[in-house]
Amino acid sequence: MIKVSNLIKTFGQTHAVNNISFEVAKGETLALLGTSGCGKTTTLKMLNRLIEPDSGTIEVDGQNILSQAPELLRRSIGYVLQNNGLFPHYTVAENIAIVPNLLKWDKAKIEARTNELLEKLHLPKEYQNTYPPELSGGQQQRVGLARALVADAPVLLMDEPFGALDNVTRSKIHAEFKLLDELKRKTIILVTHDVQEAFLLADRIALMDKGQIVQIGTATELLFNPANDFVKDFLKEQHLQLELKTIKLNDIWQYLPADGRRINTSQLAATAGLWEALDTFKFYPRENINIINQQTREVRSVTFDQLMSAYSCFKNQVPHE
Amino acid sequence: MNEHQQTLLEFMRQQSDKLLVQTLQHIGLTFISLFIAVLIGLPLGIYISRVRKLSGPVLGIAGILQTIPSIALLGFMIPLLGIGAKPAIVALLLYALLPIVRNTYTGITGVDSNVKEAAIAMGMNKWQVLFKVELPLAMPVILAGIRTATVINVGVATLASYIAAGGLGEFIFGGISLNNTNMILAGAIPAAMLAILFDFLLSLLQKLNFKKIKGAVKMAPVLLLILSCFYFIPSAYGSKLTAGFTPEFMGRQDGNLGLVSKYGLKIHTIVISDAVMYKAAKEKELDVISGYSTDGRLKAYDLIVLDDDKKIFPPYYAAPLVREDALKKFPQLETTLNKLSGLINDSVMTELNYRTDYLHQTPERVAKDFLQATGLYKPQQQSNGEVVRLGSKIFGEQYILTNMYSMLIKGYTNYGVETKTGLGGTKIVFDAMTNNQIDVYPEYTGTGLLAILQAPQNVINRLQSSKDSTYAYVKAAFDDRYKIKWLKPIGFNNAYALMMRRQQANELHIKTISDLNRFLKY
């Protein structure tokens, strides 16, 4: 869907982006992860030509983005900014309707689509006629997301979309974000400096440093097969939490004992993460939990200790450098 | 001049026609220039917000324009654009430019870069970004600039009357010339109220929220245009000829008020400073002006004086004033000074003034040439050490006369001479004389009557503008009150006079003010 080849951008003496290439498949979410100044935002902004590269090509859907007028290109790419960039002089509804108006949709269509999005993003309908400064940070960010989604552009670029939010609001929006069907069919490139966010939301992660991609791969690949020390160090601090969140119960299924004592309680799907399973013990202190493998309909009942030893076996089995 | 002290309200009621016209002109001037300043300043401010490196020079130049004193700026405009509305509007618009350009620039560069980036990223082109995002968000700042410009313009527009563009300055500066407080206030209070009113209205506009501003800003150009039109309403009062009178002349009984009451003269009149009045008459921008009958420019620009056949202008015959103790001290002084008596008539004096004012010859040379031509000149005698102190007011005609007296005294007596020229106005030179700082200076009968003696109206009426009875009255009164003697009149009369271009007056067969009046009526 998106193909970036040999992208270079220099500002004065600094190589902001130094020969980057990657591809993003249709429907995939790629996170550009890195510290500030690593070139992730510059890379993102070159995709909708807010910044023009010095050299290299970008293709969207097989078409070079230079072949289109920048205004037209941008109308077909959704964009979410860190500080939402909502127009303070436009109402919520008017903000959402910016791109449809540029695309000259008729009024009824805009209204229907706006209402649909407000509902999906859990924004009360009355907010339509309020102005952004009257909303909370989380609500503003939702309106920003609605504005980017409204024209149903196949590609969505997000520049630190949740960076300005407090932790509680951020996790809430993360959860909603994962569930939003609008996003499931989109190709998304997400810029973030938050490792957890990248691991949670992205299918693949490109870890960047000094204008280059150090490693690109899935969360598991980055965690268990780091390309070099930089990757290792970058993830070190939160390694345990990331592992627990990344490893699914399916991954350790083979190490779970099949003869555990069955108790009469709700079942946890094996697609859930290990973190979630451990979490269940925290809130509901009981001896066993039931895990169901949805493919085989097999149910295994395990204790906290059994879960941890399965995790340990899994880790030993994963090849390390 | 008034029988009883007139109150401000009475004055305003009496002059309500003029007050209305001037107020409308004032509003019109303010808003025409503001409208043009917005038309220029807004795009310029937008342009320099795009091409940032131009912002320094452009704002610098606009800043320098603002520091030029208003009068000087109006002065610069006259050679370029003449007199009247055009130069006034240009000067005002130059003043209004800085706040509008600067605030537009500040407003646009101050728009949140996130919002601008969002607008671009949504796929707006640069015009859509400008009109839908930057201008609406910068509007409160731009309006603040327009508000500042409006208040500045209301103030500076008072000066427009100097170059015949009308406005409330006519009352203000007329009042200052005439020492008439009511007249000053009748101009100053409405001007201040206009400034406060417009400032208040624009502050309301600024406080409206974004939504309402959209509508209000669209209304603004229309409103500006309507207010601008006020300026043209008064010019609908027209007549065949146009007169330009000084603010002082406008308010004097022996000026325009007399023209109206005694002659019933109705002429389209604009108010103008005497510095540019003669020139404007020459350039055919004015047809009738109020000048001084011996002004050198009369000759330079080929103007003629209309005969004052109903005698409303009191005589201003020039004669030397001498302290009586000086006459005793210098026995030969009186006869010497009187040698000039009867020698210089109006046209001779005009010619002499022409040589100093227009040909820029020195007063000494002009005085000597004249004395030699009339055979009065004698080389300097040996001085006996006693010194006669001569004074003069601060204009050319007085310098010439003082030089002549100096040469006569040195030639015909053995007194020494000390000259103290350039003594400000009547009050300063006369105070110098009563305080025994000078012995002699040339004065005019009308000034003596009106400015020094401040004769009551019934006396002025009784004298009926007669040359001889005025002279007799001031002579007796000065002797009585100040022990100062009026010697024999020199001969010329430097009074107020209505003037026209010779050619036009001849074509229209106008010789007197009554002729002029008849011409205007039929």
HADDOCK unambig.tbl for C-alpha pairs under 7 A between the chains (distance, minus, plus):
assign (segid A and resid 50 and name CA) (segid B and resid 121 and name CA) 6.92 0.50 0.50
assign (segid A and resid 71 and name CA) (segid B and resid 123 and name CA) 4.21 0.50 0.50
assign (segid A and resid 71 and name CA) (segid B and resid 124 and name CA) 6.04 0.50 0.50
assign (segid A and resid 71 and name CA) (segid B and resid 125 and name CA) 6.09 0.50 0.50
assign (segid A and resid 72 and name CA) (segid B and resid 123 and name CA) 6.26 0.50 0.50
assign (segid A and resid 74 and name CA) (segid B and resid 121 and name CA) 5.76 0.50 0.50
assign (segid A and resid 74 and name CA) (segid B and resid 122 and name CA) 5.88 0.50 0.50
assign (segid A and resid 74 and name CA) (segid B and resid 123 and name CA) 4.75 0.50 0.50
assign (segid A and resid 75 and name CA) (segid B and resid 122 and name CA) 5.68 0.50 0.50
assign (segid A and resid 75 and name CA) (segid B and resid 123 and name CA) 4.86 0.50 0.50
assign (segid A and resid 79 and name CA) (segid B and resid 121 and name CA) 6.57 0.50 0.50
assign (segid A and resid 83 and name CA) (segid B and resid 114 and name CA) 6.83 0.50 0.50
assign (segid A and resid 85 and name CA) (segid B and resid 114 and name CA) 4.81 0.50 0.50
assign (segid A and resid 85 and name CA) (segid B and resid 115 and name CA) 4.24 0.50 0.50
assign (segid A and resid 85 and name CA) (segid B and resid 118 and name CA) 5.41 0.50 0.50
assign (segid A and resid 86 and name CA) (segid B and resid 115 and name CA) 6.05 0.50 0.50
assign (segid A and resid 87 and name CA) (segid B and resid 115 and name CA) 6.01 0.50 0.50
assign (segid A and resid 89 and name CA) (segid B and resid 210 and name CA) 5.56 0.50 0.50
assign (segid A and resid 99 and name CA) (segid B and resid 122 and name CA) 6.08 0.50 0.50
